[in-house]
Structure formats: C-alpha cells, structure tokens
Amino acid sequence: MSQDIDFNLEVDAIGMNCPLPILRTKKALATMQSGEVLKVMATDAGAAHDFPLFAKQTGNELLFSGAEGDVLIFFLKRR
C-alpha cells in the first residue's frame, strides 16, 4: 500500500526517540505547500500513537500508517 503513495518530501526519523520524529515532521510540513504529501519513517514505538494525534491536532491528513518490518511508515497530507 505505502509503495503506491506519491510523496513530495521524506523525513527519516529512524533511530530517533520521542519527541524528535514529531518535531522533524512539524519542521518539514512547515516548508511544504498545501496538498503536498510527506513520508515519515520512524522506529520509536510511541510514533504509532503520536502521529494520528499529531495529524488530528494540526489539521493535516494522515493518509497511511503502517509498518514495514521494524520501521513505522506514515504519510501525511499538508493542510
């Protein structure tokens, strides 16, 4: 599924612990235009809980949330 999603920018937060994956995501989204898609890769177990909440709180759309092996993958559409 995640291979089918086109994205404009990618954040590699592998090996980073909370709150760094969210902070890197927030910083990346700030550079993007409305409607663009951000791919985030993270290994912090808390990210599975954090990203849906982050999307809801910021008004960005979580297009996909899943795992490929030990890596959590998220696609967020900029509001």
MODELLER restraints for C-alpha pairs under 7 A, 6 or more apart:
rsr = mdl.restraints
at = mdl.atoms
rsr.add(forms.Gaussian(group=physical.xy_distance, feature=features.Distance(at['CA:7:A'], at['CA:37:A']), mean=4.71, stdev=0.5))
rsr.add(forms.Gaussian(group=physical.xy_distance, feature=features.Distance(at['CA:7:A'], at['CA:38:A']), mean=5.70, stdev=0.5))
rsr.add(forms.Gaussian(group=physical.xy_distance, feature=features.Distance(at['CA:7:A'], at['CA:39:A']), mean=6.32, stdev=0.5))
rsr.add(forms.Gaussian(group=physical.xy_distance, feature=features.Distance(at['CA:8:A'], at['CA:36:A']), mean=6.10, stdev=0.5))
rsr.add(forms.Gaussian(group=physical.xy_distance, feature=features.Distance(at['CA:8:A'], at['CA:37:A']), mean=5.43, stdev=0.5))
rsr.add(forms.Gaussian(group=physical.xy_distance, feature=features.Distance(at['CA:8:A'], at['CA:38:A']), mean=6.03, stdev=0.5))
rsr.add(forms.Gaussian(group=physical.xy_distance, feature=features.Distance(at['CA:9:A'], at['CA:37:A']), mean=6.80, stdev=0.5))
rsr.add(forms.Gaussian(group=physical.xy_distance, feature=features.Distance(at['CA:9:A'], at['CA:38:A']), mean=5.00, stdev=0.5))
rsr.add(forms.Gaussian(group=physical.xy_distance, feature=features.Distance(at['CA:9:A'], at['CA:39:A']), mean=6.30, stdev=0.5))
rsr.add(forms.Gaussian(group=physical.xy_distance, feature=features.Distance(at['CA:10:A'], at['CA:38:A']), mean=5.67, stdev=0.5))
rsr.add(forms.Gaussian(group=physical.xy_distance, feature=features.Distance(at['CA:10:A'], at['CA:39:A']), mean=4.64, stdev=0.5))
rsr.add(forms.Gaussian(group=physical.xy_distance, feature=features.Distance(at['CA:10:A'], at['CA:40:A']), mean=5.83, stdev=0.5))
rsr.add(forms.Gaussian(group=physical.xy_distance, feature=features.Distance(at['CA:11:A'], at['CA:25:A']), mean=6.70, stdev=0.5))
rsr.add(forms.Gaussian(group=physical.xy_distance, feature=features.Distance(at['CA:11:A'], at['CA:39:A']), mean=6.18, stdev=0.5))
rsr.add(forms.Gaussian(group=physical.xy_distance, feature=features.Distance(at['CA:11:A'], at['CA:40:A']), mean=4.74, stdev=0.5))
rsr.add(forms.Gaussian(group=physical.xy_distance, feature=features.Distance(at['CA:11:A'], at['CA:41:A']), mean=6.34, stdev=0.5))
rsr.add(forms.Gaussian(group=physical.xy_distance, feature=features.Distance(at['CA:12:A'], at['CA:40:A']), mean=6.10, stdev=0.5))
rsr.add(forms.Gaussian(group=physical.xy_distance, feature=features.Distance(at['CA:12:A'], at['CA:41:A']), mean=5.14, stdev=0.5))
rsr.add(forms.Gaussian(group=physical.xy_distance, feature=features.Distance(at['CA:12:A'], at['CA:42:A']), mean=6.71, stdev=0.5))
rsr.add(forms.Gaussian(group=physical.xy_distance, feature=features.Distance(at['CA:13:A'], at['CA:21:A']), mean=5.29, stdev=0.5))
rsr.add(forms.Gaussian(group=physical.xy_distance, feature=features.Distance(at['CA:13:A'], at['CA:41:A']), mean=5.62, stdev=0.5))
rsr.add(forms.Gaussian(group=physical.xy_distance, feature=features.Distance(at['CA:13:A'], at['CA:42:A']), mean=4.73, stdev=0.5))
rsr.add(forms.Gaussian(group=physical.xy_distance, feature=features.Distance(at['CA:14:A'], at['CA:41:A']), mean=6.09, stdev=0.5))
rsr.add(forms.Gaussian(group=physical.xy_distance, feature=features.Distance(at['CA:14:A'], at['CA:42:A']), mean=4.46, stdev=0.5))
rsr.add(forms.Gaussian(group=physical.xy_distance, feature=features.Distance(at['CA:14:A'], at['CA:43:A']), mean=5.12, stdev=0.5))
rsr.add(forms.Gaussian(group=physical.xy_distance, feature=features.Distance(at['CA:15:A'], at['CA:43:A']), mean=5.82, stdev=0.5))
rsr.add(forms.Gaussian(group=physical.xy_distance, feature=features.Distance(at['CA:15:A'], at['CA:44:A']), mean=6.98, stdev=0.5))
rsr.add(forms.Gaussian(group=physical.xy_distance, feature=features.Distance(at['CA:16:A'], at['CA:44:A']), mean=6.53, stdev=0.5))
rsr.add(forms.Gaussian(group=physical.xy_distance, feature=features.Distance(at['CA:17:A'], at['CA:44:A']), mean=5.42, stdev=0.5))
rsr.add(forms.Gaussian(group=physical.xy_distance, feature=features.Distance(at['CA:18:A'], at['CA:44:A']), mean=6.73, stdev=0.5))
rsr.add(forms.Gaussian(group=physical.xy_distance, feature=features.Distance(at['CA:21:A'], at['CA:42:A']), mean=6.70, stdev=0.5))
rsr.add(forms.Gaussian(group=physical.xy_distance, feature=features.Distance(at['CA:29:A'], at['CA:78:A']), mean=6.49, stdev=0.5))
rsr.add(forms.Gaussian(group=physical.xy_distance, feature=features.Distance(at['CA:33:A'], at['CA:78:A']), mean=6.86, stdev=0.5))
rsr.add(forms.Gaussian(group=physical.xy_distance, feature=features.Distance(at['CA:34:A'], at['CA:78:A']), mean=5.06, stdev=0.5))
rsr.add(forms.Gaussian(group=physical.xy_distance, feature=features.Distance(at['CA:34:A'], at['CA:79:A']), mean=5.16, stdev=0.5))
rsr.add(forms.Gaussian(group=physical.xy_distance, feature=features.Distance(at['CA:35:A'], at['CA:77:A']), mean=5.78, stdev=0.5))
rsr.add(forms.Gaussian(group=physical.xy_distance, feature=features.Distance(at['CA:35:A'], at['CA:78:A']), mean=5.12, stdev=0.5))
rsr.add(forms.Gaussian(group=physical.xy_distance, feature=features.Distance(at['CA:35:A'], at['CA:79:A']), mean=6.13, stdev=0.5))
rsr.add(forms.Gaussian(group=physical.xy_distance, feature=features.Distance(at['CA:36:A'], at['CA:77:A']), mean=5.71, stdev=0.5))
rsr.add(forms.Gaussian(group=physical.xy_distance, feature=features.Distance(at['CA:36:A'], at['CA:78:A']), mean=5.47, stdev=0.5))
rsr.add(forms.Gaussian(group=physical.xy_distance, feature=features.Distance(at['CA:37:A'], at['CA:75:A']), mean=6.57, stdev=0.5))
rsr.add(forms.Gaussian(group=physical.xy_distance, feature=features.Distance(at['CA:37:A'], at['CA:76:A']), mean=5.58, stdev=0.5))
rsr.add(forms.Gaussian(group=physical.xy_distance, feature=features.Distance(at['CA:37:A'], at['CA:77:A']), mean=4.44, stdev=0.5))
rsr.add(forms.Gaussian(group=physical.xy_distance, feature=features.Distance(at['CA:37:A'], at['CA:78:A']), mean=6.17, stdev=0.5))
rsr.add(forms.Gaussian(group=physical.xy_distance, feature=features.Distance(at['CA:38:A'], at['CA:75:A']), mean=5.55, stdev=0.5))
rsr.add(forms.Gaussian(group=physical.xy_distance, feature=features.Distance(at['CA:38:A'], at['CA:76:A']), mean=5.18, stdev=0.5))
rsr.add(forms.Gaussian(group=physical.xy_distance, feature=features.Distance(at['CA:38:A'], at['CA:77:A']), mean=6.37, stdev=0.5))
rsr.add(forms.Gaussian(group=physical.xy_distance, feature=features.Distance(at['CA:39:A'], at['CA:74:A']), mean=5.74, stdev=0.5))
rsr.add(forms.Gaussian(group=physical.xy_distance, feature=features.Distance(at['CA:39:A'], at['CA:75:A']), mean=4.60, stdev=0.5))
rsr.add(forms.Gaussian(group=physical.xy_distance, feature=features.Distance(at['CA:39:A'], at['CA:76:A']), mean=6.61, stdev=0.5))
rsr.add(forms.Gaussian(group=physical.xy_distance, feature=features.Distance(at['CA:40:A'], at['CA:73:A']), mean=5.77, stdev=0.5))
rsr.add(forms.Gaussian(group=physical.xy_distance, feature=features.Distance(at['CA:40:A'], at['CA:74:A']), mean=5.06, stdev=0.5))
rsr.add(forms.Gaussian(group=physical.xy_distance, feature=features.Distance(at['CA:40:A'], at['CA:75:A']), mean=6.33, stdev=0.5))
rsr.add(forms.Gaussian(group=physical.xy_distance, feature=features.Distance(at['CA:41:A'], at['CA:71:A']), mean=6.34, stdev=0.5))
rsr.add(forms.Gaussian(group=physical.xy_distance, feature=features.Distance(at['CA:41:A'], at['CA:72:A']), mean=5.67, stdev=0.5))
rsr.add(forms.Gaussian(group=physical.xy_distance, feature=features.Distance(at['CA:41:A'], at['CA:73:A']), mean=4.82, stdev=0.5))
rsr.add(forms.Gaussian(group=physical.xy_distance, feature=features.Distance(at['CA:41:A'], at['CA:74:A']), mean=6.58, stdev=0.5))
rsr.add(forms.Gaussian(group=physical.xy_distance, feature=features.Distance(at['CA:42:A'], at['CA:71:A']), mean=5.72, stdev=0.5))
rsr.add(forms.Gaussian(group=physical.xy_distance, feature=features.Distance(at['CA:42:A'], at['CA:72:A']), mean=5.16, stdev=0.5))
rsr.add(forms.Gaussian(group=physical.xy_distance, feature=features.Distance(at['CA:42:A'], at['CA:73:A']), mean=6.65, stdev=0.5))
rsr.add(forms.Gaussian(group=physical.xy_distance, feature=features.Distance(at['CA:43:A'], at['CA:70:A']), mean=6.49, stdev=0.5))
rsr.add(forms.Gaussian(group=physical.xy_distance, feature=features.Distance(at['CA:43:A'], at['CA:71:A']), mean=5.10, stdev=0.5))
rsr.add(forms.Gaussian(group=physical.xy_distance, feature=features.Distance(at['CA:43:A'], at['CA:72:A']), mean=5.87, stdev=0.5))
rsr.add(forms.Gaussian(group=physical.xy_distance, feature=features.Distance(at['CA:52:A'], at['CA:62:A']), mean=6.65, stdev=0.5))
rsr.add(forms.Gaussian(group=physical.xy_distance, feature=features.Distance(at['CA:55:A'], at['CA:61:A']), mean=5.87, stdev=0.5))
rsr.add(forms.Gaussian(group=physical.xy_distance, feature=features.Distance(at['CA:55:A'], at['CA:62:A']), mean=5.97, stdev=0.5))
rsr.add(forms.Gaussian(group=physical.xy_distance, feature=features.Distance(at['CA:59:A'], at['CA:79:A']), mean=6.15, stdev=0.5))
rsr.add(forms.Gaussian(group=physical.xy_distance, feature=features.Distance(at['CA:60:A'], at['CA:76:A']), mean=6.46, stdev=0.5))
rsr.add(forms.Gaussian(group=physical.xy_distance, feature=features.Distance(at['CA:60:A'], at['CA:77:A']), mean=5.75, stdev=0.5))
rsr.add(forms.Gaussian(group=physical.xy_distance, feature=features.Distance(at['CA:60:A'], at['CA:78:A']), mean=5.20, stdev=0.5))
rsr.add(forms.Gaussian(group=physical.xy_distance, feature=features.Distance(at['CA:60:A'], at['CA:79:A']), mean=4.81, stdev=0.5))
rsr.add(forms.Gaussian(group=physical.xy_distance, feature=features.Distance(at['CA:61:A'], at['CA:76:A']), mean=5.48, stdev=0.5))
rsr.add(forms.Gaussian(group=physical.xy_distance, feature=features.Distance(at['CA:61:A'], at['CA:77:A']), mean=4.94, stdev=0.5))
rsr.add(forms.Gaussian(group=physical.xy_distance, feature=features.Distance(at['CA:61:A'], at['CA:78:A']), mean=6.79, stdev=0.5))
rsr.add(forms.Gaussian(group=physical.xy_distance, feature=features.Distance(at['CA:61:A'], at['CA:79:A']), mean=6.98, stdev=0.5))
rsr.add(forms.Gaussian(group=physical.xy_distance, feature=features.Distance(at['CA:62:A'], at['CA:75:A']), mean=5.96, stdev=0.5))
rsr.add(forms.Gaussian(group=physical.xy_distance, feature=features.Distance(at['CA:62:A'], at['CA:76:A']), mean=4.58, stdev=0.5))
rsr.add(forms.Gaussian(group=physical.xy_distance, feature=features.Distance(at['CA:62:A'], at['CA:77:A']), mean=6.41, stdev=0.5))
rsr.add(forms.Gaussian(group=physical.xy_distance, feature=features.Distance(at['CA:63:A'], at['CA:75:A']), mean=5.30, stdev=0.5))
rsr.add(forms.Gaussian(group=physical.xy_distance, feature=features.Distance(at['CA:63:A'], at['CA:76:A']), mean=5.63, stdev=0.5))
rsr.add(forms.Gaussian(group=physical.xy_distance, feature=features.Distance(at['CA:63:A'], at['CA:77:A']), mean=6.66, stdev=0.5))
rsr.add(forms.Gaussian(group=physical.xy_distance, feature=features.Distance(at['CA:64:A'], at['CA:74:A']), mean=5.48, stdev=0.5))
rsr.add(forms.Gaussian(group=physical.xy_distance, feature=features.Distance(at['CA:64:A'], at['CA:75:A']), mean=5.08, stdev=0.5))
rsr.add(forms.Gaussian(group=physical.xy_distance, feature=features.Distance(at['CA:65:A'], at['CA:73:A']), mean=5.77, stdev=0.5))
rsr.add(forms.Gaussian(group=physical.xy_distance, feature=features.Distance(at['CA:65:A'], at['CA:74:A']), mean=4.64, stdev=0.5))
rsr.add(forms.Gaussian(group=physical.xy_distance, feature=features.Distance(at['CA:65:A'], at['CA:75:A']), mean=6.75, stdev=0.5))
rsr.add(forms.Gaussian(group=physical.xy_distance, feature=features.Distance(at['CA:66:A'], at['CA:72:A']), mean=5.77, stdev=0.5))
rsr.add(forms.Gaussian(group=physical.xy_distance, feature=features.Distance(at['CA:66:A'], at['CA:73:A']), mean=5.30, stdev=0.5))
rsr.add(forms.Gaussian(group=physical.xy_distance, feature=features.Distance(at['CA:66:A'], at['CA:74:A']), mean=6.67, stdev=0.5))
rsr.add(forms.Gaussian(group=physical.xy_distance, feature=features.Distance(at['CA:67:A'], at['CA:73:A']), mean=5.56, stdev=0.5))
